[in-house]
Amino acid sequence: MNLDLFKNQVRFKIALELIDCDEGMSIMQLNKRLDDVPQATLYRHVNAMLQDSLLKVIGVQRAGKVEEKIYALNTSGYKIKEEDWTSATYDEKVNFVSLYFMYILQNYKNYQETLSLTDSPDQATFSLVKLNLPDETFRTFESELAALLEKYHGLSAHHEEVETKRTVSLVIIP
C-alpha cells in the first residue's frame, strides 16, 4: 500500500477529514470542510486517491438533479499484519506510523470541535515518560500494560450503551 499521501498537503487534508468518518463524504461536503481547497483541485486529488486505492466509493446520493458519489478511506489498505510489519522497510513503517498519528490527530480535532460546541472543560491528557528499565523489566511492563488495556477493552465491550468513546493511544519505542 502506497501511503505517499503524506507528501501532498491536499491529499493529507482529504484523508484527515475521512479517517474516522464511516459514513463517508461527497465532494461537496469535503469542499465545505476544506474551504481553502478549490473544488477542481479537490476533484483531481480525490480521483488520484481513488486510482491509488486510498479512497473508495461507498455510495451515491442525490443533490437535486445531480448524483454525488460518497467517498471513504479504503481502510483495509491501512491495516498491517505482524509479519508484514516485520518485513516492512523503514519508509513503509514511517508511513504506517504517520497514518496512526493522523488518526490520533483527527480524533483530537473532533474532540476539540465538540468541546467548542458544548462549552465542556477539556479533559484530554498527554504524557511522555522515558523509562530506564532493564530488558526483562521492560518486557514485564509491556505485558502488564497489555493486560490492563485488554481488561478495560473487555469492559468497554459490555458497555456499548455508553455514548462517550474514549481514545487511548500508546506508542512504545524500546
C-alpha angles and dihedrals in degrees: 000000000000111000097178088130086102089071092059118064096204093051090046090053091049092050091046091055093047101039097095099021106105092176091057128214138254123234088258092054091047090048091055091051094043098044092160091063117079113236093240090053090049092052091049094051095043089053091049090049089051090052090050090049091241090121134034134196109245100175150335128247131189120238104184107303093341127088114218124200117229114224130202135174113271091236095176086073092055098059120094129199120223092249091050090050091050092052096039121115122242091258092050091050091049089052092052092046089049090054089050092053091044088057091050091048091051091050090051092048091051090048092052091048090053091049092053091053097046101036088228123155117262109254099172115126134195131186136172118199128180111205124200100209134150114245095258093050090047091053089051090050091051091048094049092046091051090050091050093050091046090051093054093039087056091049092050090055088062093051102057091140090068107097098201110096114197123200117211114188126189131179117185117194107184 
